């Protein structure tokens, strides 16, 4: 338990923050990469300057509204994606108090390489560029001996590369979104930890969209999603299970009307859903640097890609 408290005092924990986007064929892909937070998702460190690096890889195939692989008209092929990403996150925790909590803020700069195939006769295309940058002017963290809480408000900016006429080379979403988030961590005296981060993504409008050859305004439905982890620590090591769940709460709309169903591609409203779980390990070295490795396998997927995601995460103070 002393080691756990020392880590909280010396390290930046995985609190309310996002990382690099992973492309989807669905308009308004994920600006927050689900599963980015696991260990210490609700515990924020003491005042100081911190750096977090998220390095990840995702590979998956597109699923329709029934969870089956998609079949694009004219080719019968399934959509697929491979994406590698590296997100650089800079965090400042201050001595200032708001409602009894320490106030902090952060910025995240993601770099993405992706290969996206949407079943077109000429196959997929690759792109490498800056993704959508995230800023958060309000991170509030509270602590007790065994419980830790953090509230934040992320703002996702449309800085990523976007091509209205070819989504295969689009990395950004081309709209703003706003995301309140609440993280909670329980650290028991025996070394057990349970952490979760709850988020609600409020999406803006993409006024330069192209849906099956028609230009217009696309509005993706808002989403509830959460990251979670439960694990046990053994000295500097910890092992556990981590994952995420996402449920879209509103229909997608194109030019103000609910997106109609396309058999073999998506259901009416194009509401996405996914659940993922996998193993996770954490190690803290003598200098207080934290290393986290996680594998997430996705299941119960509708109107989204379904695949596997691997994370390598570095957390350090500077």
N, C-alpha and C positions, 0 to 999 in steps of 0.2 A: 504493500500500500504506500510506503514511503517513496518507492520508485515512481509510482503513478503520480503522486502529488508533485514530485520533483519535475516530472515531464511536463505537467500542466504549468508549472512555474517557469519553465525554461523554453518551452516549445510553442510554436503556433499550432493549434489544433485544427482539425478539419471542420470549420464552422459553416456559416451561411455564405457560401460562395459557389459560383459556377465555374465552368472551364470552357473547353473548346466544343464547338458544335459538331455534330455528326450529321451528314447529309441524309435527307430522305427524299423520295420522289414526290411525296405529298407536299403541296404548297405550305409554306410556313414550317419548315423542318425545325428540329430541336435546337434552340439557341443554348439551352442548358443540356449538357451531356449527362443523362440519367446515370446514377451510380458513382458520380464524382466524389461524393462524401460517404464515409463509412465510419472508421474509428474516430471517436471524439467529435462527432458531427455537431454536438451542442456545446462544446467547450472551447472557449476563445482564450488565448494566452494573455498574460499581463501586458501593460503598456510597453510598446517597442515597435520596431520595424521588422517585417517578416517577408519571406519569399516562399512561394509554393510553386512547384513545377509538376504539371500533369502531362504525362506522356502515355498515349494510348493508341490502340488499333481496334477497328471494328469491321466485321464482315457479315453480311446478311443477304437474305432474299426477300423480295416484296411479297406481302400477304394481302389478300382481299378481305372483305367484311365478314367472311365465314372462317377466316384463318387459313385458307388454302393458298398455295402459290398462285401468283397472278398469271394471266395469259393475255398478252397484248394482242389486240385485233390486227389481223393481217400477217402476223409472224408467229403467234402462238407461244412466244418466248416469255420467260419470267424476268422480272426486274431484279437487279443485283447491285450491291455496293461494296466497295472496299475503301476504308478511310483510315489514314494515320494522322494524328494530331498532337501538337505540343502547345500547351497553354502556360503562359507566364503570368503569375499572379503576385501583385505587390500589395501588402496590407500594412496599415498603420493603426495601432491601438493607442489611444491617448489616455491621459490622466483625468480628463474631463468626465463628469458624472451627469447622466440624464436618467431620472427616475431610479436612482440608485445603481445604475448600470454604467460600466465603462463604455465610452463612445469610441467607435472606430470607423474606418472607411477603407475601400479597396478599389483596384482596377485589374481587369483581366484582359490580356492580349493573346488571342488564339491564332495559331498558324495551322493550316489544314492542307493535306494532300488527299484527293479522293479520285476514285474511278467509279463512274456511275453508268449503268446500262439500264435503259428503260424499255428494252425490247424492240427498239427501232431496227429497221433492216440494216443500217450501217453500224450497228453495235454501240458500244459504250465510248465515253470520252473521259480523259483525265484532266484535272486542274489542280494547281497549287497556288494558294494565296492567303491573305489575311481573312480571318473569319469575323463574326460580329463581336465587337468589343463590349464588355460588361463593366459598368461602374456601379458602386454602391456608396452613397453618401451617409448611410445610417446603419451602423452595426452596433447593437446594444447587447451587452453580455452580463449575466448575473451568475453567481457561484454560491454553493453551499458545500459542506463537507463531502457529500456523495452525489448531489444533483447539480447540473449545469444547464443553463438556458441561454439562447441567443436569438434575437430577432433582427432581421435585416430586410432591406428593400432594394432589390437589384433593378437596374435599368439597362436593357439590352439595346444597343445602338446598331443601325443598319450600315455597318462599315464593311461588311464582307462583299466579295465579288459577286455580282448578280448579272445574269443574262436573260432578258425577257424571252428571247427566242430559242434558248437551248438550256433547259434546266440541268443538263448533264454537266455543265461547267459552272453552275451557280453554287457558291459556297455559302454566301450570306442569304438572309431571308427577305431583305428589302423592306423591312418595317420595324418600327419600335415595338417593344413589349415591356411590361412592368410586372414584377414578381415579388410580392411579399412572401417571406419565408420564416419559419420557426424551427429551431434546432433544439433537441433535448438529449442529454447524455446522463446516464446513471453509471457511476463507478463504485462498485461494491468493495468492501474491505477485503474480500477473499480474492479479488482480481477479476471478477466478472464485470463485463461492460455491456450495456445495451444503449444504442444510439439511433436516432432517427432525425431526419430533416424533412419537414412538410412544406410544400410550396404550391402556390396557385399562380399560373401564368396567364396574364391578361394580354391578349395579342392585339396589335394594331392592324391596319389595312395595307395591303400591297396594291398600289394603284397602277402598277405596271406588270400585271400578271398576264399569263397566256395559258388558257385551259383548253387543251386539245385543239389548238389552232385559233382560238378566239381570244382577242385582247380584252382586258377589263380589270376590275378591282376584285381581288380575292381576300376574304377575311376568314382566317382559320379560327376554329372554335377554341375557347379558353380550356385550360387543362389543369386538373389536380394531379400532382405527382409527389412521390416521396422516395428518399433513399433510406436504407436501414442497415443495421449491423448488430449482431450479437456474438460475443467472443470472450475468451479467457486469456489472461496474461500470465506468463511464466518468466519472471525477471525482465530482461530487455525484450523478450519476444512475446507475441500474442498471436493466436489463431482463432478464426471464427468464420461465420457465414455472413455474406453481405449481398445486397441487391437493390432492386427498385420496383416501384409500381407506378403506372401512369394510366389515367382515365380521362378522356376528353369529355367535357361536360356540356358542350354546345356544338351544334352543327357547323360545318364549313359553309360559307356562302360565297357565291360568285355573282357580281353585279346586283347584290341585295337579295338574291334568291338562294334557297337551300340547294346545295350541290346534289344533282340527281345521281342515282345509282348507275354504274356501268358494270354489267355482269362480267365476272372474271377479273375486275380491277378494284372496285370499291363499292361499298354499300351507300345508300342514301344518307347524306349528311357527312359521310366520310369520317366518322368518329373513330379515333385511334384508341387502342388499349394494349398494354404490355405488362407482363410480370417477369422479373429476372431474379436469379439467385446463383450463388457460387461461392467458392472458398476465398478467404482473404487472410493475409499475414502482415504483421507489423513488426518492425525492429527499430530500436532506438540505440544509437551508438553512444560512446562515452562523452562525446562532445555535444550531445543533445540533439543531433540530427535525426529525423524520423524518416523511415523508408516504408512504404506501403505497397503491396502487390495484391491485385484482385482480378479474378476472372468472373464475369457475369454471363450466364446463359439465359437467353430470352425464351419465353413460352407464353401461351395464351394470348397470341398476338393477332390483332385485327387492324386492317387499314394502315399498316406500317411495315417497315422492315423487321425481319426476325432473324436473329443471329447470335454472335458471341462478341464480347467486348473484353479486352485485356487492358489493365491499368498498371502503370508504375508511377509512383508519386513520391516526391521529395519535399520535405518540410524543414525549413531552417530559419534561424534568426540572424539578422545582419545589422 
